[in-house]
């Protein structure tokens, strides 16, 4: 038994500008024996895949809290798993600097290179060698800061460069918007 359409056909182009019929039917060619060609779409570029990652916008205070809490957690994890290795701690510090500089809001870009050294010191608390008591812990912290200054400066430089590039791009976009005729 033949099935009839219950809705009238939709006339006009389909969404996305593609024709509703396969290419053979649109041209009017082809016989009953030909099968419609499979249209393959190209693979999506990597940019949309990157845009699926989280993109929070942290305030200056939020960026400092994020960076400080994460470095303290990573320092504790380093002390637990790697026996308080300062090299592992320094390597883990660099991606935290990148994330902090990328996730801070446009208006608070200047805070990114300020909060990362503070977070480095906060994260050193569980990692630094403590001789005993408050004086020993303080001496261990100062010693760790002095011996690991390369990681500290490197992470601060990374955060500063990312924040500077973001600020320059923001200023260029604003200048282009002002020049655009209204």
C-alpha positions in Angstrom: 0.0 0.0 0.0 1.3 3.4 -0.9 2.0 5.9 1.9 1.0 9.5 1.1 2.6 12.6 2.6 0.8 14.1 5.6 2.5 17.5 5.2 2.9 19.6 2.1 6.5 19.7 0.7 8.6 22.6 1.9 9.7 24.8 -1.0 12.9 26.8 -1.1 16.4 26.0 -0.1 17.2 24.0 3.0 19.1 25.4 6.0 22.7 25.8 5.3 22.2 26.6 1.6 22.3 22.9 0.6 19.8 21.6 -1.9 17.2 19.1 -0.6 17.9 16.6 -3.3 21.1 14.7 -4.1 23.3 16.2 -6.9 22.1 13.7 -9.5 18.4 14.5 -9.0 19.1 18.3 -9.1 20.8 18.0 -12.5 18.1 15.8 -13.8 20.5 13.1 -14.8 21.0 9.5 -13.7 18.8 6.5 -14.0 17.1 4.3 -11.6 20.3 2.1 -11.3 22.5 5.0 -10.1 22.9 5.5 -6.4 23.2 9.0 -4.9 26.8 10.1 -4.2 27.8 10.3 -0.6 28.8 13.9 0.2 31.7 14.0 2.7 32.3 17.0 4.7 35.8 18.0 5.5 37.1 17.5 9.0 36.4 20.5 11.3 39.4 22.7 11.9 41.1 22.5 15.3 40.0 25.9 16.4 36.4 24.9 17.2 37.8 21.9 19.1 39.9 24.2 21.2 36.9 26.5 21.8 35.2 23.6 23.6 37.7 23.8 26.5 36.5 25.7 29.6 37.0 29.4 29.3 36.3 31.0 32.7 36.9 34.6 33.3 38.4 35.2 36.7 38.6 38.6 38.5 41.9 39.7 39.9 41.0 38.3 43.3 39.6 35.1 41.7 42.8 34.6 39.7 44.9 35.0 42.8 42.7 32.6 44.7 42.7 30.1 41.8 46.5 30.3 41.4 47.3 30.2 45.1 44.9 27.3 45.9 46.1 25.3 42.9 49.7 25.8 43.8 49.2 24.9 47.4 47.3 21.7 46.2 50.1 20.9 43.7 52.7 21.6 46.4 51.0 19.2 48.8 50.7 16.6 46.0 54.3 17.0 45.2 55.3 16.5 48.8 53.1 13.4 49.1 54.1 11.7 45.8 57.6 13.0 44.9 59.1 13.7 48.3 59.0 17.5 48.0 60.9 17.7 44.7 61.4 21.4 43.9 62.0 20.6 40.2 58.6 18.9 39.9 57.0 21.8 41.7 58.7 24.3 39.4 57.5 22.4 36.3 54.0 22.3 37.6 54.1 26.0 38.3 54.5 27.0 34.6 51.1 25.6 33.3 49.3 27.3 36.3 50.9 30.6 35.3 49.6 30.1 31.7 46.1 29.2 32.9 46.0 32.2 35.3 47.1 34.6 32.6 44.7 33.2 30.0 41.6 33.0 32.3 41.8 36.4 34.0 39.3 39.0 32.8 40.3 41.7 30.3 40.0 44.4 32.9 42.2 42.6 35.4 45.0 41.6 33.1 47.6 43.5 35.2 46.9 41.2 38.2 48.1 38.0 36.5 51.9 38.7 36.7 51.4 40.0 40.3 49.5 37.0 41.7 51.7 34.2 40.3 54.8 34.9 42.4 52.6 35.1 45.5 51.0 31.8 44.6 54.5 30.3 44.1 55.4 31.2 47.6 52.1 29.9 49.0 52.6 26.6 47.2 56.1 26.3 48.6 54.8 26.0 52.2 54.2 22.2 52.0 57.3 21.6 49.8 59.9 23.7 51.6 62.3 22.0 54.0 61.4 22.8 57.5 64.0 22.3 60.3 61.5 22.7 63.1 59.3 25.4 64.5 58.3 28.7 62.9 61.9 29.8 62.3 62.9 26.6 60.6 59.9 26.7 58.3 60.5 30.4 57.5 64.2 29.6 56.7 63.2 26.7 54.5 60.7 28.9 52.6 63.3 31.6 52.0 65.9 29.0 50.9 63.5 27.4 48.5 62.5 30.8 47.1 66.2 31.7 46.6 67.2 28.4 45.0 64.1 28.1 42.8 64.1 31.7 41.5 64.5 30.6 37.9 61.1 28.8 38.0 59.6 31.8 39.8 61.0 34.3 37.2 60.1 32.1 34.3 56.5 31.7 35.3 56.1 35.3 36.1 57.6 36.2 32.7 55.2 33.8 31.0 52.2 35.3 32.8 53.4 38.8 32.0 53.9 38.1 28.3 50.5 36.5 27.9 48.8 39.4 29.7 50.7 41.9 27.6 49.8 40.2 24.4 46.2 40.0 25.4 46.2 43.7 26.4 47.8 44.8 23.1 45.2 42.8 21.1 42.4 44.3 23.2 43.7 47.8 22.5 44.1 47.1 18.8 40.5 45.8 18.6 39.2 48.9 20.4 41.2 51.2 18.1 39.8 49.3 15.0 36.3 49.6 16.3 36.8 53.4 16.8 38.1 53.8 13.2 35.3 51.8 11.7 32.7 54.1 10.2 29.4 54.1 12.1 
